[in-house]
Amino acid sequence: MNISIKYFLILALGAVLLITLSSCQHCSKLGSKVSQNGENSVYNELTPEEEAVIINKGTERPFTGEFLHNEEEGVYTCRQCGAELYRSSDKFDSQCGWPSFDDEIPGAVERTPDADGIRTEITCANCSGHLGHVFLGEGMTPNNTRHCVNSISLDFVPAGEESSAVPGDENSERAIFASGCFWGTEYHFSNADGVTSTTVGFTGGSVENPSYRDVCTGTTGHAEAVEVIFDPAITSFEELAKLYFETHDFTQVDRQGPDVGNQYRSEIFYVNDEQRITAERLIEVLEDMGNDVATRLTEAGEFYPAEEYHQDYYAKNGNSPYCHTYRQIFDD
């Protein structure tokens, strides 16, 4: 073969290999933005130091973390995806060199046996980012639990600044309402302008992942509720809260029409202080009108979707709610 042709082929092959290598590196970079369940998500860009801990399961040096001595009230979130993980009220000083928590926000943290066969790894349930390890039976707090977490895996949101944005979708916000049978509650919200999705389920109780049958016993403490995802460019929490009050009898305690029981209570589960303040203001307006408002305001906790046959019940059956009727109360 001619030497010049051979030289040209070598150069061409080298160029192909370089392009391929660059493409592989690019794909690897994008791969850090795909959740463990395969769903595309928009995650925060990570520094090499953050990737070493969150992606590659490393550990930051003890007594160096940003949040080790943080005593401010608020919520600790996942550095990678922004999901809420821990509340400041559950943080304590274990003197181990890393931030320690004796409880997590329900459903926010997953536990997996560590590769060393001894410890238990904790990861963000939303994006599977590495947080640290959990230890039991040490007797440091009444919960007898210590989540030993790397500061570099966390962000912190001061009290009152919590976001209602949906993790991975900054163009949507979230609200949770309970007003009796969740079929009727969902019916009105699913037809409201700006609402992009609704899910009926259970919240406010003491049992993890309850079934409809469990809740109906009245022993789990859950309310039948609806998680509402909405576009804040089209509607607002205030508009949805007004619709909430205008579509049920907020003066009834632990019932709604013929449905009687604690699970049928009137309750707003606010996801941040802004929602709480808005709800309190609307309740004051209703009370000034002479209403005895029974609606409770409770900070949102874990929301458990109900069985599939409960979802979009009236849309599937072509019926209308029997105990949720719209009546205008607030002036436009």
N, C-alpha and C positions, 0 to 999 in steps of 0.2 A: 504494500500500500504506500502511496505517496506520503512522504513525511509531513508535508504541509496539510494534507487532508486529515492525517491521523491527529495532528496537533489541533486542528479545527474541531474534530469530533470530541477530543478530550475537553476542550473549552466548553463546547455545547453541553456535554454531559455534566460538567461542573456547574453550569448555570442552572440546569434542570434540578440538580440536587439542592442547590441553594434556594431556589424557589419553593421546592417541596418542603425543605426544612422551615422556611419562613412561614409557609401555610400551616404547617403542623403547630408551630408556636402560636400562630394567630388563633387556631382552633382551640388550643389549650387555654388561651386567655379568655375566649368566649365561654368555654366550658365552666369556668368559675362562676358564671352567671346563670347556670342551669341547676335547679334544685335537685335534690337526691331522688325525688319521685319522677323526674323527667320533665316537669313542667317548666316552661320558660319564665323566668322571674327577673326583675330589674333589681340588682343588688348594688350596694355601695362598692366603689372601687377600694381595694385594700392595698396597703403599703406592703413591701416585702416582709417587714416585721410582723404585720398582722396576718399575712398569709401563712407565715411559719407556724403560728399558733392556731388560727381558725381553720385553715385548710389542711395543714400538715401535722396538726395535733401536737404542737410543741408546747413549751411552758415558759412563761416569762420569769425573770429572776425574782425571787421573793423580796418583799419590802420595797419594790420599785414601782408598783402599779399606781396609776393615776387615782383610782377609786378606793385604795386601801383604807384611807382615813376619811373618806367623804361621809359627812354626817347630815347632809342636806336632805330634806324630804323630797321624794319624787319616785320615778320609776326607772329601773335599769333595763335597757333594751339591747337587742343583738346588734353588734357592730356591723355585721354583714347585711342583714335583711331588715332591721328595724323593729322586729317583733318584740313585744313586751315580755320580759322574763322574770324580773324580781321587783318587789316593792321595798322601799327603804325601811319600812317598818319590820321587815324580816332580816335585815342586815345586823350582824353583831361582830364584835372583835374577838376572834379566836386566837389571835397572836400567832397565826401560822405563816403570815407573810403575804397572804392573798385575801381579797375581799371574801367574806363568808356570809352565807344566808342559811337560815334554818327552814325555809319554805320557798316554793316557787309559785308563780301565777299558775293556776290549774291548767294543765295541758300544754304548758309552754316549753317544758324541758323533757327530753327523753333520756333514759338511762340504758346503758349497754355495757356488758362485761368488757373490761379493758383487755387489750392484747397481752398485757403482762400476766393475765390470769388471776390477778389479785384484787385490783381496784375496779371501781365502776365509773365509766366515763359518762359525762353529761354533755349533751349537745342541744342546740336549738331545735325544737320540734318543727319549726317552719322551714329552715334551710339546712339543717344538719351541721351547722358550724360548731366546731369544738369550743367548749366553754371551760372545762376542767374536769374535776372528779367529785363524787359525792361520798360521804362517809357517815355511817350510822353507828349508834350505840356508844358515842363518846361522852354523853351526859353533859354537854356544854350548855344546852338549852332544854326547855320542856319538850320540844319536838324531837330531841335526841338525833338531830340531823345537821350535817354541815356540808353545804355546797361550797366547795373550794374553787373559786372562779378567777380566771385571768382577767385583769382589768382591760387588757388589750382586746378582749373579746366583747367588751361592753361599750355602750354609750349611756348617757344619763340625761333624763328629761326632768327638770325641776317640777315640783308640784304646781299644778295650774297651767302647765304648758304642754300637757299630753296631747297627742294628735289623735284625731278620729279617722285619719286616713287608713285605708285598707293596705296592709303590707303588700308590697309589690305593685300597687296601683295607686299612685299619688293623685290620680284624677277622680278617685271615689272616696266617699266617707261612709261611716258605719254608725248605726243607731239600733237600739234594742228596746222594744215596747211590749208590755204585757197588758192586755185588757179583756180578759175572759178567754173564751174558746179561741185558740189561735187560728182556726179556719177563717173566722170572720175578721179578725184583726188583719190577717194577711190579705184578704180580699180587697180591702180599701187601700192598703199601702201598695199593692201590686198594680193598682190602676191609677196611682198618683203620678203626675208629671215629675220627671227627674229621677224616679226610682228605677234602678237598673236590674235589681234582683231582690228576692225575698226568700227567707228560709224560716220555716216554723220549727220550734224546738223548745228546749227546757233550760232554765237558768235560775240562779238564786237559791239552789238547794245544797245539800250536804253529801249527795251520793254521786260518784263519777259515772258518766255515761248511762243515765237511767233510761228505761224503756217507758213507753206510754202507760203500760200496765203498772209499772213501779210508781209513776207520778200519781196515777189515779188512786193509789192507796192513801194518799194524803200524808205519808210519813217521810217523804224525801225532802220536803221544803221547797221544791221547784215550782216555778210559775210557768204556765204555757205562754210562750213569748214568740216574737217575730224579730229576726235579724234583718234589718233593712239596709241595703247598699244603695247609695244615691250619688248623683252627680251634683256637687255643690255649685257648678256653673249654671244649673237649671233650677234647683230648689235648695232649701236650707233646712237645718235641723228645726228651726223655729216653725217653718211651714208644716213640716211633718208632725211636730208636736201638737200644733193646732188641730190638724186632721185627727190625730190620736184622741184628743179630748172631745172632738165633735162626732166621733163614731162609737162611743160607748158611754155608759153611765158611770162616771168617775166618782159618784157619791156612794156607791155600793161597796161594802166590805166583804171580801172573800166570796164574791159571787158576781155573776153577770146574767141577769134575767133568770132563766130556769136552771142555769148551771151554777151549782153551789159547791164551794170547796176552796181551800187555800190556793190551789193551782190556778184558780180563775180570778185572782186578785188584780187590782189595777196598780201597775208599777212601771216606772221608767228606770231602766238600767243605763245610767249615763257613762260614757266612755272617757269623758274629760270634764274639767271644771266649767268650761264654756257651755256644754250641754246642761250641766246641773244648774248653772245660773239662769239659763234661758227657761228651763222647766220651772224653777222656783218663781220666776217673774210671771209666767203664765198662770201658775196656781194662785198667785196673789190677785191677778186680774179676775179669776173665777171666783175667788172668795169675796172680792169687792162687789161682785154681782149677787152675793148672797148665797153662794153654793158652799156646802160642807164637803170639801174635797177629801176623798179617802186615798187618793193616789200616793203611793210611796215613791221616794227617790233613793236609789241604791247604786253604789258604784258597780259597774259591770264586772262580772267574773267570767268563768268559763260558760260558753254557750254550747249545748249539745243538740245537734239536729235531730228531729223526730224521724220516725220511720217514713219510708218513701210514700206510703199511701196517704199520709197526712199532708204532703207537700202539694200546694196549689189545689186544694181539695175542691173548692167551689168551681174553679176553672175546669177541672176534670169532669165534674158532675153537672155543670150547667145550671147550678142553683144559686141562690142569693142567701146571705147570712140571715139567721133567724133572730139574732139578738144584737146585731151591730147595724144600726141605722144612722145614716148621716143627718145631722141637723147643724145648721150654721150657728155658731156662738160668737166668734170673733169677727170684728169688722175687718174688711179687706184693707 
